[in-house]
Structure formats: C-alpha cells, structure tokens
Amino acid sequence: MYKKHLGFAFNIIALGLFFPGILLTMFSFNMEMTANLSGTALSSSLIDKELSIMATISELWEDQRLLVATLIFVFSVCIPLLKTILLFFAYFTKSLQIEKRLINFVGAIGKWSMADVFVIALFLAIMSTNHAETSTSEQFSVFGFKIALDISTQTLSAAGEGFYYFTAYCLLSLIGTQLSGSVIKHQPMT
C-alpha cells in the first residue's frame, strides 16, 4: 500500500514541477553576425530569444503554424494534466474497479505522453547548434584600394530553468505512474 501513496506523492511533486516547466524559459537562442571591413568590426544580434513551452506554442500559433502549436499543446500540456487529474481520481476513489480502469487508461495515454520526451528532444536538437560558427572572407579592390571583408556568425544556445523543471516533471510523473500501476495490478478484483 505504501507504493500507492509514494506514487501519489511523486505525481503531486511532478505537478508542482510541471507548471514552472511549461512557463519558464526552456532554452535561449542567440545568433550574432560580425563583419570586419579592413579592421573595423560591426556586430549585430540577428536572433535573441528565450522561449518556454507556452511561449513556443503562442509564437507558433501567431505564425499560423497551427498543427505544430496544437500538437505541442496537446502532448505537452493537455495530456499531462489529464493524466494527473485521472491519477488523483484513482487515488481517492473507493471503488477498486474504477481505480483499476483509471490507472489502466492513464497507462494507455501515457504512451501518447511520450511526446513530452519528443519535445525535450527537439529542444536538445536546437541546442546542439551551440557555438556553430560560419565565416566568409572576401577581398576586393575599389579604385585601386584593397579591401578585406570578413563576415562571421556565431550561434549560441543554452538550456533554461524550464528545461530542468520539465525534465524532472517527466521523470517523476513516469515513476509515480509506474508505482501506482504496479500496486493496482497486484490487487484482486472484487
């Protein structure tokens, strides 16, 4: 019976991590361009973004990328909340039959919530561009003067607090759901 309580506790803690996970910065992305013209450097920031899961959904929605925004919202926000609500009902119900059905349903939709992990993988793929640099050098002559032009870009990305909260949410939620499910499988149906 302690596994049932422990599983519920993990899910409560996971829920506490979920909201900062979707609201805080998941990653920051910065791209700078530098142009050196015969020793004079000009720098400009091309992209400077900090995005959370909710900010990403909002930005995708505003950019008319409705399918991607909807998928991320459903798999990273709706399904995790639905799982948590159902696990709460399962924990507090007096009927073993209803508890089993709820936990089995959560197990079934839990496979769909693997999209949480997919979202994290996407963010990691974006972050893999960290320190990617490009450089182009050209020399040309204007009115007999040789001019050197060097153009370079540097891309930096970093994980934000939201990434760690969301990752912790995913792990604790999986552990809590597994513990709750393991208890219910060993109880006889009455």
Summary of the structure (lengths in Angstrom):
residues: 190
radius of gyration: 24.4
end to end distance: 16.9
largest distance: 95.6
contacts: 572
relative contact order: 0.24
helix: 60%
strand: 26%
